[in-house]
Amino acid sequence: MARADILKYLIGSNVIMSGSLAARALQKPQRHYIGVSGIENGDQAIALLRSFMDQEYRGHDLLLGLIVSYKSVSNIKGRPLTLDLGEINQIAMDIERELDGMRDHPPLFLTLHYFTKKPEEVQQELLQKVNDIVSLPLWMQLNKIVMRIYTEHIFRARYGFGVQVNQKWPEQSSLNLERLKSEFPKTQTILQISDTFDLRRIKRYEGLDYALVDRSRGEGVLMDVEESVRVGKEIASIAPNLSVGYAGGINDENASEVLKSLIRNNGSPSLNVDMEGGVRTNDFFDVSKATKAVSAIIGVLRQKEADTI
């Protein structure tokens, strides 16, 4: 469905409202998630989805993170885990075909993890190829990307959809999330927090739903759990409307112990986790590692739920 068709549908349904009111009215409430990022193709996404469904766990959503950058948007191919818009569309269509065969729609959260640079930070020989994207404010870069994959099924809320911004404290005027949500109401928004100096800056971003504490930035470096949770609690005290998550070095071997430690320090299993570098092998996404890590995390969450009954 084209964006114009989406707007016609909204108008015809008397759903159109102004600005942030429309965005808040149409988006789903925040749910906690188990995130797996760096997926490279539809087969990997479906393998994770099937494994998740087989465990019949509904306490957290399964977040499937697709990595996109200012280069891949401009059809400049880099690492295998960085996808262009055609590859993202293909993964979305593969997921749709899989969902068609399911009786119940799973708690799935498909998310684009976006990395960009300012024009002055881009190498001069590359700038000409990417200038039409990096010269735009960040919200307009996201708008341009989301417009290409905001399909009819996503609009009709068949599964959750979001964008994660992997940039250190973008300028408030550049990251206008309310404007993005007014055009694509179902979109949930996540900000990666890798620089923890002056966390009060988190209050700048109207329309933000999640904060992900991730000093590793996808490189698989194991988090300092105690320090990460301290940062997460400070964020929650500054912006209590945000749902806080943690990432950094979670893999198939340590997922259970890391999550137990996170829950112990947090005082509750009401949190989000994401993994990327820890579920790669030779810099390629490893489905086996990812499914084992997700299973381990679900096992801990189930035990914690049983302990509270």
C-alpha positions as CSV (number, residue, x, y, z in Angstrom):
1,M,0.0,0.0,0.0
2,A,1.5,3.4,-1.0
3,R,1.7,6.2,1.5
4,A,-1.1,8.1,-0.3
5,D,-3.3,5.0,-0.1
6,I,-2.6,4.7,3.6
7,L,-3.7,8.4,4.2
8,K,-6.8,7.8,2.1
9,Y,-7.7,4.8,4.2
10,L,-7.2,6.8,7.4
11,I,-9.3,9.7,6.2
12,G,-12.0,7.4,4.9
13,S,-12.1,5.7,8.3
14,N,-12.2,9.0,10.2
15,V,-9.0,8.1,11.9
16,I,-6.8,11.1,10.9
17,M,-5.9,13.3,13.8
18,S,-3.2,15.9,14.2
19,G,0.5,15.3,15.0
20,S,1.4,13.2,18.0
21,L,-2.3,12.5,18.9
22,A,-2.7,10.3,15.9
23,A,0.6,8.6,16.5
24,R,-0.3,7.8,20.1
25,A,-3.8,6.7,19.3
26,L,-2.8,4.2,16.7
27,Q,0.4,2.7,18.0
28,K,0.4,-0.4,20.2
29,P,1.4,0.0,23.8
30,Q,5.0,-0.8,24.6
31,R,5.8,-4.4,25.3
32,H,9.0,-6.0,26.5
33,Y,11.1,-7.7,23.9
34,I,13.9,-10.3,23.3
35,G,15.9,-8.9,20.5
36,V,18.0,-10.6,17.9
37,S,19.7,-8.2,15.5
38,G,21.9,-8.5,12.4
39,I,19.6,-10.9,10.5
40,E,20.7,-11.2,6.9
41,N,17.8,-13.0,5.1
42,G,14.3,-14.4,5.3
43,D,15.4,-18.0,6.0
44,Q,17.1,-16.8,9.2
45,A,14.2,-14.7,10.3
46,I,11.7,-17.6,9.8
47,A,14.0,-20.1,11.6
48,L,14.0,-17.7,14.6
49,L,10.3,-17.1,14.4
50,R,9.5,-20.9,14.3
51,S,11.8,-21.6,17.2
52,F,10.2,-18.8,19.2
53,M,6.6,-20.0,18.4
54,D,7.5,-23.6,19.3
55,Q,8.3,-22.5,22.8
56,E,4.8,-21.0,23.2
57,Y,6.0,-18.1,25.3
58,R,4.1,-14.8,25.1
59,G,5.6,-12.8,28.0
60,H,7.9,-10.9,25.6
61,D,7.8,-10.0,21.9
62,L,10.5,-11.4,19.6
63,L,12.3,-8.5,18.1
64,L,14.0,-9.2,14.7
65,G,16.5,-6.4,14.0
66,L,17.5,-5.6,10.4
67,I,20.5,-3.4,10.1
68,V,20.5,-0.6,7.6
69,S,22.9,2.3,7.1
70,Y,23.3,5.5,5.0
71,K,25.5,3.4,2.7
72,S,23.1,0.5,2.2
73,V,20.2,2.9,1.6
74,S,22.4,4.3,-1.2
75,N,23.0,0.8,-2.6
76,I,26.6,0.7,-1.4
77,K,27.1,-2.8,0.0
78,G,29.3,-3.3,3.1
79,R,29.2,-6.0,5.7
80,P,26.7,-8.9,5.0
81,L,24.5,-7.9,8.0
82,T,23.9,-4.4,6.5
83,L,20.9,-4.6,4.3
84,D,19.6,-2.5,1.4
85,L,15.9,-1.7,1.0
86,G,15.4,-4.5,-1.5
87,E,16.7,-7.1,0.9
88,I,14.6,-5.7,3.7
89,N,11.5,-5.9,1.6
90,Q,12.3,-9.5,0.7
91,I,12.6,-10.4,4.4
92,A,9.3,-8.7,5.2
93,M,7.6,-10.7,2.3
94,D,9.1,-14.0,3.5
95,I,7.8,-13.3,7.0
96,E,4.4,-12.5,5.6
97,R,4.3,-15.8,3.8
98,E,5.2,-17.6,7.0
99,L,2.5,-15.8,9.0
100,D,-0.1,-16.8,6.4
101,G,0.3,-20.4,7.5
102,M,-0.1,-19.6,11.2
103,R,-3.4,-19.8,13.1
104,D,-2.3,-17.2,15.7
105,H,-0.1,-14.2,14.9
106,P,3.0,-14.3,17.0
107,P,4.2,-11.4,19.2
108,L,6.7,-10.3,16.6
109,F,8.4,-6.9,16.5
110,L,10.3,-6.2,13.2
111,T,12.8,-3.3,13.6
112,L,15.1,-1.4,11.4
113,H,18.4,-0.5,13.2
114,Y,19.7,2.6,11.4
115,F,23.2,4.1,11.5
116,T,24.1,7.3,9.7
117,K,26.7,10.1,9.7
118,K,26.6,13.9,9.3
119,P,27.9,15.1,5.8
120,E,31.1,16.5,7.3
121,E,31.8,13.1,8.8
122,V,31.6,11.2,5.5
123,Q,34.7,10.6,3.4
124,Q,34.9,13.1,0.5
125,E,35.1,10.4,-2.2
126,L,31.9,8.8,-0.8
127,L,29.9,11.9,-0.1
128,Q,28.6,12.4,-3.7
129,K,27.0,8.9,-3.6
130,V,25.3,9.4,-0.2
131,N,24.7,13.1,0.0
132,D,21.0,12.9,-0.9
133,I,20.4,10.9,2.3
134,V,23.0,12.2,4.8
135,S,22.1,15.9,4.0
136,L,18.6,15.3,5.3
137,P,17.5,15.7,8.9
138,L,17.6,12.4,10.7
139,W,13.8,12.1,10.9
140,M,13.6,12.6,7.1
141,Q,16.2,9.9,6.5
142,L,14.1,7.6,8.5
143,N,10.9,8.7,6.7
144,K,12.5,8.0,3.3
145,I,13.5,4.5,4.5
146,V,10.2,3.6,6.3
147,M,8.2,4.8,3.3
148,R,9.7,2.1,1.2
149,I,8.8,-0.8,3.5
150,Y,5.7,0.4,5.4
151,T,3.5,-2.2,3.7
152,E,-0.2,-2.7,4.0
153,H,0.3,-5.6,6.4
154,I,2.5,-3.5,8.7
155,F,-0.1,-0.7,8.6
156,R,-2.9,-3.1,9.5
157,A,-0.9,-4.1,12.7
158,R,-0.3,-7.7,11.8
159,Y,3.0,-7.4,13.7
160,G,4.9,-4.7,15.5
161,F,7.2,-2.4,13.6
162,G,9.9,0.0,14.8
163,V,13.1,1.9,14.1
164,Q,16.2,2.0,16.3
165,V,18.5,5.0,15.9
166,N,22.2,4.0,16.4
167,Q,23.6,7.5,16.7
168,K,25.1,9.2,19.8
169,W,22.7,11.8,21.0
170,P,21.4,13.2,17.7
171,E,20.2,16.8,17.6
172,Q,16.7,17.3,18.8
173,S,15.6,19.2,15.7
174,S,17.1,16.5,13.5
175,L,15.4,13.5,15.3
176,N,11.8,14.6,15.1
177,L,10.1,11.3,16.1
178,E,6.7,12.8,16.5
179,R,6.8,13.9,12.9
180,L,7.8,10.4,11.8
181,K,5.0,8.8,13.8
182,S,2.4,11.3,12.5
183,E,3.1,9.8,9.0
184,F,3.7,6.2,10.0
185,P,1.5,5.8,13.2
186,K,2.4,2.2,14.0
187,T,6.1,2.8,14.3
188,Q,7.8,2.2,17.7
189,T,11.0,4.0,18.3
190,I,14.2,3.0,20.1
191,L,17.4,5.0,20.8
192,Q,20.6,3.2,21.4
193,I,22.4,4.7,24.4
194,S,26.2,4.2,24.1
195,D,27.3,7.5,25.6
196,T,26.1,7.7,29.2
197,F,27.3,11.2,30.1
198,D,24.4,13.6,31.0
199,L,21.5,11.2,30.5
200,R,19.1,14.1,31.0
201,R,19.4,14.6,27.3
202,I,17.0,11.7,26.8
203,K,14.1,14.1,27.6
204,R,14.7,15.9,24.3
205,Y,13.1,13.2,22.2
206,E,9.3,13.5,22.1
207,G,7.9,10.3,20.6
208,L,10.6,8.0,21.9
209,D,9.4,4.6,23.2
210,Y,12.5,2.6,24.2
211,A,16.0,3.3,25.4
212,L,18.6,0.5,24.8
213,V,21.7,0.8,27.0
214,D,24.4,-0.6,24.7
215,R,28.0,0.6,25.1
216,S,29.2,-2.4,23.0
217,R,27.3,-1.0,19.9
218,G,26.9,-4.4,18.3
219,E,30.6,-5.5,18.7
220,G,29.9,-8.3,21.2
221,V,31.7,-6.8,24.2
222,L,30.2,-8.1,27.4
223,M,28.3,-5.4,29.3
224,D,29.0,-4.5,32.9
225,V,25.6,-5.5,34.2
226,E,25.7,-3.5,37.4
227,E,26.7,-0.3,35.7
228,S,24.3,-0.9,32.8
229,V,21.3,-1.3,35.1
230,R,22.4,1.8,37.1
231,V,22.3,3.7,33.8
232,G,18.9,2.1,33.0
233,K,17.4,3.1,36.3
234,E,18.7,6.6,35.9
235,I,17.0,6.8,32.5
236,A,13.8,5.5,34.0
237,S,13.8,8.1,36.7
238,I,14.4,10.9,34.1
239,A,11.9,9.6,31.5
240,P,9.5,7.1,33.2
241,N,7.5,6.7,30.0
242,L,10.4,4.8,28.4
243,S,10.8,1.1,28.4
244,V,14.5,0.3,29.1
245,G,16.6,-2.5,27.6
246,Y,20.1,-3.8,27.7
247,A,22.6,-5.2,25.1
248,G,26.3,-6.0,25.1
249,G,28.0,-9.4,24.6
250,I,25.0,-11.6,25.1
251,N,25.5,-15.0,23.4
252,D,24.4,-18.6,23.4
253,E,26.8,-19.5,26.2
254,N,26.2,-16.7,28.7
255,A,22.6,-15.6,27.9
256,S,21.1,-17.4,30.9
257,E,23.6,-16.0,33.5
258,V,23.6,-12.5,32.0
259,L,19.8,-12.3,32.2
260,K,19.7,-13.6,35.7
261,S,22.2,-10.9,36.7
262,L,20.2,-8.2,34.9
263,I,17.0,-9.3,36.6
264,R,18.7,-9.4,40.0
265,N,20.1,-5.9,39.6
266,N,17.0,-4.5,38.1
267,G,14.7,-6.1,40.7
268,S,12.3,-7.3,38.1
269,P,12.2,-9.2,34.7
270,S,10.3,-6.2,33.2
271,L,13.1,-5.3,30.8
272,N,14.2,-5.7,27.2
273,V,17.4,-7.5,25.9
274,D,19.0,-7.4,22.5
275,M,21.9,-9.3,21.0
276,E,24.0,-8.9,17.9
277,G,27.7,-9.4,18.0
278,G,27.4,-12.4,20.4
279,V,25.4,-14.4,17.9
280,R,27.7,-14.0,14.9
281,T,30.4,-16.4,13.7
282,N,33.2,-15.0,11.6
283,D,31.1,-11.8,11.3
284,F,28.1,-13.7,9.8
285,F,24.8,-14.1,11.6
286,D,24.6,-17.6,13.3
287,V,21.0,-18.9,13.5
288,S,22.1,-21.7,15.8
289,K,23.6,-19.4,18.4
290,A,20.7,-17.0,18.2
291,T,18.0,-19.7,18.7
292,K,20.0,-21.2,21.7
293,A,20.4,-17.7,23.3
294,V,16.7,-16.9,22.9
295,S,15.7,-20.3,24.3
296,A,18.0,-19.7,27.3
297,I,16.4,-16.3,27.9
298,I,12.9,-17.7,27.8
299,G,13.9,-20.4,30.2
300,V,15.0,-17.8,32.8
301,L,11.9,-15.6,32.2
302,R,9.6,-18.6,32.7
303,Q,11.4,-19.6,35.9
304,K,11.1,-16.0,37.3
305,E,7.4,-15.9,36.4
306,A,6.9,-19.3,38.2
307,D,8.8,-17.9,41.3
308,T,6.3,-15.1,41.6
309,I,3.2,-17.3,41.5
